[in-house]
Amino acid sequence: MALSVRTRFEVFKRDEFTCRYCGRTTPEVVLEADHVVPICEGGSDDPINLVTSCWECNRGKAGVPLQQVIVGEDPHDRAVMLLERERQLREYNEILREIRLRKEQEAEQLLNYWCEELGLADVSKTDWRWLLGELERTPAERIREAMLIAMSRGMWKDWRYVGAIVRNWREK
């Protein structure tokens, strides 16, 4: 049932002929009475459930309760969020780079130690990759201890013996 002219006028008068959403007034805009809780959501025509609204605001709100009106994403907030994500990603990648460089430095020191002690010229890429992977799980000092044990037992032809020692320690 449509609102009475009298109810509509009383709502406009109470709200000083001003849209409660955007603040515009007559004659700048056409005013209407809007249901705060829409009729489709169980709202009533009681004046306590009515507010003055301009035509544009009332159409924009439609049959959605005011607290549920979805506002558009603020481009500034989105830009700030994206910049923050980018900053965090740069910092995270820098930490990963520092860790990788530290592991490579530790691996190089261990390989230099191994080669100097045994009089070797170089080690294979496979040994290098194994050592880098092992440094993810085992501290460099433990690997050095395993190297000493392998050298003291004459098991220095390849890294399998060193790997077995480290693996046995890890499994205990």
FIMAR-719561 format. One line per 8 residues: number of its first residue (from 0); their letters; for each residue x, z, y of N, C-alpha, C, O. Coordinates in nm, 3 decimals, m for minus. Each point is the difference from the previous one (the first is absolute). Example, Ala and Ser with C-alpha at 12.3 -4.5 7.8 and 13.67 -1.06 7.14 Angstrom:
2
0 = AS = 1.319/0.780/m0.569/m0.089/0.000/0.119/0.090/0.000/0.120/0.104/0.066/m0.002; m0.139/m0.138/0.107/0.082/0.006/0.119/m0.077/0.073/0.109/0.051/0.017/0.111
This chain:
172
0 = MALSVRTR = 0.084/0.000/m0.118/m0.084/0.000/0.118/0.089/0.000/0.124/0.100/0.072/0.005; m0.135/m0.150/0.093/0.078/m0.013/0.123/m0.012/0.126/0.084/m0.101/0.070/m0.003; 0.208/m0.044/0.079/m0.001/0.115/0.091/m0.101/m0.024/0.113/m0.021/m0.113/0.043; m0.039/0.219/0.003/m0.091/m0.013/0.113/0.081/m0.021/0.127/0.116/0.041/0.008; m0.176/m0.105/0.088/0.065/m0.023/0.129/0.036/0.135/0.062/0.107/0.015/0.059; m0.195/0.082/m0.073/0.022/0.133/0.058/0.123/0.066/m0.063/0.081/0.055/0.074; m0.064/m0.059/m0.208/0.115/0.061/m0.068/0.129/m0.069/0.045/0.100/0.065/0.029; m0.106/m0.197/m0.025/0.118/m0.077/0.042/0.040/0.039/0.143/0.119/0.020/0.028
8 = FEVFKRDE = m0.216/m0.010/0.062/0.028/0.035/0.139/0.058/0.141/0.009/0.091/0.023/0.079; m0.142/0.071/m0.157/0.049/0.139/0.004/0.146/0.006/m0.049/0.080/0.076/0.054; m0.047/m0.155/m0.153/0.139/m0.005/m0.050/0.090/m0.059/0.108/0.108/0.053/0.025; m0.151/m0.163/0.039/0.081/m0.060/0.107/0.021/0.100/0.114/0.111/0.013/0.052; m0.218/0.056/m0.016/0.008/0.097/0.110/0.096/0.113/m0.038/0.085/0.039/0.081; m0.097/0.015/m0.202/0.089/0.107/m0.046/0.146/m0.044/0.007/0.087/0.078/0.038; m0.060/m0.202/m0.076/0.138/m0.052/m0.004/0.041/m0.067/0.131/0.102/m0.069/0.005; m0.180/0.089/0.100/0.029/m0.051/0.134/0.017/m0.152/0.004/0.084/m0.053/0.072
16 = FTCRYCGR = m0.164/m0.017/m0.152/m0.001/m0.146/m0.004/0.141/m0.057/m0.021/0.039/m0.099/0.061; 0.037/0.168/m0.150/0.140/m0.036/m0.028/0.020/m0.015/m0.150/m0.043/0.085/m0.078; 0.108/m0.192/0.037/0.031/m0.020/m0.142/0.092/0.112/m0.045/0.105/0.022/0.061; m0.142/0.049/m0.166/0.079/0.113/m0.049/0.128/m0.046/m0.070/0.089/0.082/m0.025; m0.077/m0.209/m0.008/0.117/m0.051/m0.071/0.105/m0.058/0.096/0.119/0.030/m0.011; m0.164/m0.113/0.105/0.098/m0.067/0.088/m0.006/0.047/0.145/0.091/m0.030/0.078; m0.197/0.103/m0.040/m0.010/0.053/0.135/m0.057/m0.094/0.104/m0.010/0.037/0.117; m0.029/m0.157/m0.156/m0.057/m0.093/0.098/m0.145/0.038/0.032/m0.067/0.066/m0.080
24 = TTPEVVLE = 0.021/m0.108/0.195/m0.134/0.038/0.046/m0.080/m0.123/0.039/0.052/m0.111/0.008; m0.182/0.134/0.017/m0.084/m0.107/0.053/0.034/m0.018/0.146/0.041/0.098/0.061; m0.054/m0.208/m0.001/m0.052/m0.125/m0.054/0.109/m0.086/m0.065/m0.025/m0.115/m0.037; 0.146/0.171/0.022/0.111/m0.076/m0.060/m0.032/m0.043/m0.143/0.038/m0.110/m0.042; m0.108/0.195/m0.032/m0.030/m0.029/m0.140/m0.146/0.030/m0.030/m0.067/0.071/0.075; 0.018/m0.126/m0.183/m0.134/0.030/m0.049/0.013/0.121/m0.091/0.079/0.001/m0.094; m0.159/0.103/0.122/0.007/0.123/m0.079/m0.105/0.001/m0.111/m0.108/m0.057/0.014; 0.142/0.123/m0.123/m0.089/0.018/m0.114/0.015/0.144/m0.048/0.096/0.068/0.035
32 = ADHVVPIC = m0.189/m0.024/m0.115/0.011/0.131/m0.064/0.058/m0.024/m0.139/m0.055/m0.079/m0.078; 0.163/0.147/0.046/0.067/m0.017/m0.129/m0.022/0.124/m0.085/0.002/0.112/0.051; m0.023/m0.132/m0.180/m0.012/0.112/m0.095/0.140/0.042/m0.040/0.075/m0.080/m0.056; m0.039/0.206/0.083/0.132/0.052/m0.040/0.012/m0.009/m0.152/0.096/m0.056/m0.051; m0.192/0.112/m0.019/m0.010/m0.019/m0.146/m0.101/m0.112/m0.017/m0.119/0.019/0.027; 0.163/m0.136/m0.074/m0.089/m0.116/m0.009/m0.123/0.029/m0.087/0.006/0.080/m0.093; m0.116/m0.146/0.125/m0.123/0.012/m0.077/0.028/m0.033/m0.147/m0.054/0.065/m0.089; 0.139/m0.168/0.064/0.032/m0.040/m0.138/0.077/0.108/m0.075/0.010/m0.005/m0.123
40 = EGGSDDPI = 0.045/0.102/0.196/0.072/0.111/m0.062/m0.082/0.129/0.003/0.052/0.108/m0.028; m0.180/m0.121/0.062/m0.088/0.117/0.001/m0.017/0.065/0.135/m0.059/0.108/0.009; 0.110/m0.171/0.098/m0.016/0.055/0.135/m0.143/m0.011/0.048/m0.079/m0.077/m0.054; 0.046/0.153/0.157/m0.137/0.001/0.052/m0.003/m0.051/0.144/0.104/m0.028/0.060; m0.227/0.016/m0.007/m0.020/m0.040/0.139/m0.001/0.120/0.093/m0.037/m0.012/0.117; 0.077/0.126/m0.166/0.004/0.121/0.082/0.103/m0.019/0.111/0.108/m0.053/m0.027; m0.137/0.094/0.151/0.094/m0.019/0.111/0.139/0.059/m0.026/0.098/m0.048/0.058; m0.088/0.149/m0.141/0.132/0.058/m0.029/0.087/m0.098/m0.079/0.123/0.010/0.000
48 = NLVTSCWE = m0.188/m0.107/m0.069/0.071/m0.101/m0.078/0.017/m0.130/0.079/0.045/m0.100/m0.056; m0.080/0.100/0.182/0.006/m0.122/0.081/0.099/0.017/0.115/0.011/0.108/0.059; 0.061/m0.215/m0.029/0.090/m0.002/0.116/m0.018/m0.133/0.072/m0.045/m0.098/m0.059; 0.080/0.098/0.186/m0.003/m0.123/0.078/0.121/m0.084/m0.038/0.113/0.049/m0.006; m0.138/m0.176/m0.019/0.106/m0.092/m0.040/m0.025/m0.134/0.069/m0.114/m0.041/0.019; 0.222/m0.026/0.017/m0.018/m0.137/0.051/m0.025/m0.092/m0.118/0.026/0.035/m0.115; m0.075/m0.154/0.145/m0.034/m0.096/m0.105/0.123/m0.030/m0.087/m0.011/m0.003/m0.123; 0.130/m0.021/0.186/0.121/m0.036/m0.075/0.044/0.113/m0.094/0.033/m0.024/m0.116
56 = CNRGKAGV = m0.032/0.147/0.168/0.044/0.112/m0.084/m0.097/0.024/m0.115/0.042/0.028/m0.112; m0.172/m0.040/0.140/m0.099/0.022/m0.105/0.013/m0.106/m0.109/m0.015/0.032/m0.118; 0.041/m0.157/0.155/0.017/m0.105/m0.100/0.131/0.019/m0.077/0.008/m0.027/m0.120; 0.093/0.073/0.191/0.129/0.023/m0.067/m0.008/0.113/m0.102/0.059/m0.008/m0.107; m0.133/0.113/0.142/m0.015/0.115/m0.091/m0.092/m0.037/m0.115/0.026/0.040/m0.114; m0.129/m0.114/0.140/m0.100/m0.043/m0.098/m0.056/0.119/m0.076/m0.025/0.105/0.061; 0.007/m0.118/m0.192/m0.061/0.106/m0.081/0.100/0.092/m0.064/m0.025/0.052/m0.109; 0.137/m0.032/0.173/0.106/0.085/m0.057/0.005/0.131/0.079/0.001/m0.003/0.123
64 = PLQQVIVG = 0.002/0.118/m0.192/0.014/0.125/0.073/0.128/m0.002/0.084/0.100/m0.058/m0.040; m0.105/0.122/0.156/0.109/m0.007/0.096/0.133/0.044/m0.061/0.102/m0.064/0.025; m0.100/0.170/m0.105/0.126/0.048/m0.056/0.057/m0.097/m0.104/0.116/0.013/m0.040; m0.196/m0.111/m0.004/0.047/m0.096/m0.099/0.040/m0.134/0.062/0.047/m0.089/m0.071; m0.064/0.075/0.199/0.036/m0.126/0.064/0.150/m0.020/m0.017/0.081/0.085/0.036; m0.047/m0.198/m0.092/0.140/m0.031/m0.025/0.058/m0.061/0.126/m0.051/m0.100/0.051; 0.157/0.159/m0.003/0.065/m0.055/0.118/0.109/m0.096/m0.044/0.062/0.019/m0.106; m0.039/m0.118/0.185/0.106/m0.095/m0.031/0.136/0.066/0.008/0.019/0.097/0.073
72 = EDPHDRAV = 0.074/m0.149/m0.149/0.134/0.055/0.000/0.068/m0.033/0.134/m0.003/m0.113/0.047; 0.062/0.215/0.010/0.069/m0.017/0.127/0.130/m0.076/m0.026/0.083/0.047/m0.078; m0.062/m0.162/0.142/0.122/m0.077/m0.024/0.126/0.078/0.035/0.103/m0.016/m0.065; m0.110/0.101/0.165/0.116/0.081/0.037/0.034/0.098/m0.112/0.116/0.013/m0.038; m0.219/0.056/m0.016/0.024/0.093/m0.110/0.058/m0.073/m0.121/0.090/0.051/m0.068; m0.142/m0.170/0.041/0.050/m0.081/m0.113/0.146/m0.038/0.023/0.081/0.007/m0.093; m0.047/m0.047/0.215/0.138/m0.037/0.032/0.092/0.120/m0.015/0.110/m0.013/m0.054; m0.153/0.129/0.101/0.081/0.121/m0.012/0.023/0.032/m0.148/0.111/0.034/m0.040
80 = MLLERERQ = m0.218/m0.044/m0.041/0.011/0.028/m0.143/0.098/m0.098/m0.067/0.083/0.041/m0.081; m0.093/m0.169/0.116/0.090/m0.100/m0.059/0.145/0.025/0.040/0.091/m0.013/m0.081; m0.071/0.049/0.208/0.136/0.031/0.045/0.056/0.121/m0.074/0.117/0.002/m0.037; m0.201/0.099/0.017/0.044/0.121/m0.073/0.035/m0.034/m0.144/0.101/0.047/m0.052; m0.184/m0.129/m0.012/0.029/m0.043/m0.139/0.133/m0.074/m0.005/0.083/0.023/m0.089; m0.064/m0.112/0.185/0.124/m0.078/0.004/0.121/0.091/0.019/0.103/m0.018/m0.065; m0.115/0.117/0.155/0.110/0.095/0.023/0.030/0.078/m0.128/0.116/0.016/m0.037; m0.220/0.032/m0.031/0.021/0.076/m0.123/0.063/m0.087/m0.108/0.086/0.046/m0.074
88 = LREYNEIL = m0.129/m0.171/0.065/0.056/m0.092/m0.098/0.147/m0.027/0.028/0.082/m0.004/m0.092; m0.047/m0.016/0.221/0.142/m0.019/0.036/0.082/0.122/m0.038/0.109/m0.013/m0.056; m0.161/0.133/0.086/0.073/0.122/m0.034/0.016/0.015/m0.151/0.107/0.036/m0.048; m0.214/m0.066/m0.026/0.006/0.009/m0.146/0.103/m0.099/m0.056/0.079/0.035/m0.086; m0.082/m0.159/0.137/0.097/m0.100/m0.047/0.143/0.039/0.037/0.092/m0.027/m0.076; m0.074/0.091/0.191/0.134/0.045/0.039/0.049/0.110/m0.095/0.117/0.001/m0.038; m0.205/0.088/0.000/0.038/0.105/m0.096/0.036/m0.062/m0.134/0.100/0.038/m0.061; m0.181/m0.134/0.015/0.031/m0.068/m0.126/0.135/m0.072/0.008/0.078/0.002/m0.095
96 = REIRLRKE = m0.050/m0.065/0.209/0.128/m0.069/0.018/0.115/0.099/m0.005/0.102/m0.026/m0.064; m0.117/0.140/0.130/0.106/0.102/m0.001/0.024/0.053/m0.141/0.114/0.021/m0.040; m0.222/0.001/m0.035/0.013/0.047/m0.138/0.072/m0.105/m0.083/0.091/0.032/m0.077; m0.132/m0.159/0.092/0.065/m0.108/m0.076/0.148/m0.010/0.034/0.084/m0.015/m0.089; m0.050/0.024/0.218/0.141/m0.007/0.040/0.079/0.118/m0.056/0.114/m0.016/m0.043; m0.175/0.134/0.045/0.068/0.118/m0.055/0.024/m0.016/m0.151/0.107/0.033/m0.050; m0.208/m0.085/m0.021/0.015/m0.022/m0.145/0.108/m0.105/m0.027/0.080/0.015/m0.093; m0.078/m0.120/0.173/0.103/m0.103/m0.018/0.139/0.057/0.027/0.096/m0.033/m0.069
104 = QEAEQLLN = m0.086/0.118/0.171/0.128/0.063/0.031/0.043/0.093/m0.115/0.117/0.000/m0.039; m0.210/0.078/m0.014/0.032/0.088/m0.113/0.042/m0.082/m0.121/0.096/0.035/m0.069; m0.167/m0.145/0.043/0.033/m0.085/m0.114/0.139/m0.061/0.019/0.079/m0.006/m0.095; m0.050/m0.040/0.215/0.131/m0.058/0.028/0.112/0.103/m0.021/0.104/m0.031/m0.058; m0.127/0.154/0.105/0.101/0.105/m0.019/0.021/0.030/m0.149/0.114/0.017/m0.044; m0.224/m0.011/m0.032/0.013/0.025/m0.144/0.073/m0.114/m0.071/0.085/0.022/m0.085; m0.120/m0.146/0.122/0.066/m0.114/m0.062/0.148/m0.005/0.038/0.084/m0.031/m0.085; m0.052/0.061/0.210/0.141/0.005/0.041/0.075/0.106/m0.080/0.112/m0.024/m0.046
112 = YWCEELGL = m0.172/0.139/0.030/0.060/0.109/m0.079/0.024/m0.047/m0.143/0.109/0.020/m0.055; m0.209/m0.081/m0.005/0.008/m0.049/m0.138/0.113/m0.103/m0.013/0.083/0.008/m0.091; m0.082/m0.104/0.183/0.100/m0.106/m0.005/0.141/0.055/0.024/0.094/m0.041/m0.069; m0.077/0.132/0.164/0.132/0.058/0.029/0.051/0.081/m0.119/0.117/m0.011/m0.037; m0.203/0.091/m0.022/0.041/0.086/m0.112/0.039/m0.083/m0.123/0.091/0.037/m0.074; m0.160/m0.148/0.055/0.023/m0.080/m0.120/0.083/m0.124/0.026/0.031/m0.075/m0.093; 0.006/0.052/0.219/0.081/m0.117/0.033/m0.074/m0.131/m0.015/0.060/m0.103/m0.033; m0.190/0.106/0.056/m0.081/m0.121/m0.010/m0.006/m0.070/0.134/0.012/0.063/0.105
120 = ADVSKTDW = m0.031/m0.193/m0.109/m0.009/m0.077/0.125/m0.141/0.004/0.057/m0.017/0.012/0.122; m0.083/m0.020/m0.208/m0.137/m0.008/0.048/m0.096/0.033/m0.114/0.042/0.012/m0.115; m0.168/0.001/0.148/m0.103/0.021/m0.102/m0.105/m0.108/0.014/m0.008/m0.069/0.102; m0.072/0.053/m0.206/m0.101/m0.107/0.002/m0.119/0.036/0.089/m0.020/0.116/0.037; m0.058/m0.219/m0.005/m0.122/0.022/0.079/m0.099/0.084/m0.078/m0.077/0.077/0.058; 0.077/m0.091/m0.189/m0.088/0.080/m0.084/0.033/0.148/0.014/m0.089/0.084/0.014; 0.221/m0.054/m0.018/0.041/0.140/0.018/m0.039/0.050/0.138/m0.045/0.114/0.013; 0.060/m0.196/0.089/m0.037/0.037/0.137/m0.150/0.032/0.009/m0.039/0.102/0.058
128 = RWLLGELE = m0.044/m0.190/m0.116/m0.145/0.022/0.003/m0.038/0.125/m0.079/m0.087/0.076/0.043; 0.154/m0.054/m0.158/m0.030/0.120/m0.078/0.032/0.125/0.083/m0.079/0.094/0.006; 0.195/m0.095/0.058/0.042/0.116/0.078/m0.096/0.026/0.116/m0.034/0.115/0.027; m0.009/m0.220/0.044/m0.097/0.019/0.109/m0.131/0.058/m0.052/m0.059/0.088/0.063; 0.013/m0.137/m0.176/m0.122/0.053/m0.060/0.016/0.144/m0.044/m0.091/0.081/0.018; 0.205/m0.050/m0.075/0.024/0.136/m0.048/0.009/0.099/0.116/m0.040/0.115/m0.014; 0.092/m0.160/0.127/0.008/0.087/0.117/m0.138/0.038/0.054/m0.012/0.095/0.076; m0.092/m0.169/m0.114/m0.137/0.036/0.037/m0.046/0.124/m0.077/m0.086/0.074/0.046
136 = RTPAERIR = 0.145/m0.053/m0.165/m0.043/0.110/m0.086/0.101/0.113/m0.011/m0.036/0.115/m0.028; 0.163/m0.147/0.049/0.107/0.095/m0.027/0.093/0.012/0.120/0.039/m0.102/0.057; m0.003/0.223/m0.017/0.094/0.016/0.111/0.137/m0.061/m0.034/0.042/m0.001/m0.115; 0.025/m0.048/0.218/0.129/m0.066/m0.018/0.101/0.093/m0.069/0.078/m0.046/m0.083; m0.080/0.173/0.115/0.097/0.094/m0.059/m0.019/0.013/m0.151/0.098/0.013/m0.074; m0.224/m0.018/0.026/m0.025/0.005/m0.145/0.052/m0.126/m0.068/0.053/0.005/m0.111; m0.069/m0.119/0.178/0.051/m0.126/m0.057/0.153/0.006/m0.007/0.060/m0.044/m0.097; 0.002/0.099/0.201/0.146/0.014/0.000/0.045/0.089/m0.116/0.101/m0.029/m0.065
144 = EAMLIAMS = m0.173/0.137/0.038/0.032/0.088/m0.114/m0.010/m0.077/m0.132/0.085/0.014/m0.088; m0.190/m0.096/0.076/m0.016/m0.081/m0.121/0.114/m0.100/m0.013/0.047/m0.027/m0.111; m0.002/m0.029/0.224/0.113/m0.094/m0.001/0.127/0.070/m0.050/0.075/m0.055/m0.080; m0.052/0.178/0.127/0.118/0.077/m0.044/m0.004/0.024/m0.150/0.101/m0.013/m0.069; m0.217/0.049/0.018/m0.015/0.025/m0.145/0.028/m0.129/m0.076/0.073/0.001/m0.100; m0.130/m0.112/0.145/0.020/m0.129/m0.068/0.147/m0.038/0.002/0.052/m0.046/m0.102; 0.017/0.065/0.216/0.143/m0.034/0.009/0.082/0.091/m0.089/0.095/m0.046/m0.065; m0.129/0.174/0.060/0.078/0.093/m0.083/m0.015/m0.032/m0.148/0.088/0.037/m0.079
152 = RGMWKDWR = m0.195/m0.102/0.040/m0.023/m0.036/m0.140/0.038/m0.145/m0.029/m0.019/m0.050/m0.111; 0.075/m0.018/0.212/0.043/m0.138/m0.019/m0.115/m0.099/m0.008/0.019/m0.112/m0.049; m0.134/0.149/0.096/m0.118/m0.085/m0.007/m0.024/m0.065/0.138/m0.100/0.028/0.066; 0.192/m0.112/m0.025/m0.008/m0.055/0.134/m0.019/m0.151/0.004/0.002/m0.059/0.108; m0.021/m0.005/m0.224/m0.013/m0.146/m0.003/m0.124/m0.049/0.075/0.003/m0.105/0.066; m0.113/0.182/m0.075/m0.119/m0.034/0.078/m0.073/0.128/0.039/0.044/0.111/m0.031; m0.153/m0.129/0.097/m0.071/0.115/0.057/m0.102/0.061/m0.097/m0.065/0.098/0.035; 0.050/m0.155/m0.154/m0.102/0.052/m0.092/0.025/0.145/m0.038/m0.095/0.077/m0.012
160 = YVGAIVRN = 0.219/m0.040/m0.006/0.030/0.138/m0.038/m0.033/0.094/0.117/m0.057/0.107/m0.020; 0.094/m0.147/0.141/m0.033/0.079/0.120/m0.153/0.013/0.011/m0.052/0.108/0.026; m0.018/m0.218/m0.047/m0.146/0.001/0.005/m0.060/0.091/m0.104/m0.097/0.071/0.028; 0.153/m0.070/m0.149/m0.052/0.087/m0.106/0.020/0.148/0.036/m0.089/0.082/m0.024; 0.204/m0.049/0.081/0.025/0.140/0.040/m0.103/0.043/0.105/m0.061/0.107/m0.011; 0.044/m0.189/0.111/m0.095/0.033/0.108/m0.141/0.012/m0.056/m0.073/0.093/0.036; 0.035/m0.184/m0.123/m0.133/0.002/m0.061/m0.020/0.128/m0.082/m0.106/0.062/0.006; 0.207/m0.023/m0.081/m0.010/0.123/m0.079/m0.016/0.122/0.090/m0.079/0.089/m0.031
168 = WREK = 0.151/m0.084/0.141/m0.014/0.111/0.095/m0.140/0.005/0.059/m0.059/0.108/0.015; 0.006/m0.225/0.016/m0.131/m0.008/0.061/m0.109/0.045/m0.098/m0.099/0.061/0.041; 0.117/m0.089/m0.168/m0.101/0.032/m0.100/0.001/0.147/m0.041/m0.094/0.048/m0.063; 0.199/0.024/0.099/0.006/0.142/m0.037/m0.084/0.086/0.090/m0.006/0.121/m0.018
